[in-house]
Amino acid sequence: MDIITWIVVGLVAGLLASAVVGGIGYGLIGDIVVGIVGAVIGGWLFATLGVSLPFSGIAATITVAFVGAVLLLLIIRTLRSGSRRRD
């Protein structure tokens, strides 16, 4: 994929994940980064579990990135709430 596609997929997945997990998001650049890192996590997770989607193309890419981004945001939220309890 070219860089523009990565940015668009990252933005869409990051925005959707922020909306699902709750919160206001991390800004434009932050949501793109969350979406791109989510794509890597989602790709690894789907490959490891042997899961494939019944559709392909950009929709499948965004779906995998979205799942990974939600997982990433849940991990970040857990780590942040855990660090607040120690204080």
ZIPEUR-V655064 format. One line per field, one symbol per residue. phi: phi as a letter, one per 20 degrees, with the letter a starting at -180 (. if undefined). psi: psi as a letter, one per 40 degrees, with the letter a starting at -180 (. if undefined). burial: I if it has 9 or more other ideal C-beta (glycine too) atoms within 8 Angstrom, else O. A space follows every 10 residues. Layout:
phi: ???
psi: ???
burial: ???
This chain:
phi: .efffgffff ffffffffff foodndnfff fffgffffff ffffffffem ecefccnfff ffffffffff gfffffffff fffffff
psi: iidddddddd dddddddddd diaeaeiddd dddddddddd ddddddddef hiieiaaddd dddddddddd dddddddddd dddddd.
burial: OOOOIIIOII IIIIIIIIOO IOOOIIOOOI IIIIIIIIII IIIIIIOOOO OOIOOOOOOI IIIIIIIIII IIIIOOIOOO OOOOOOO
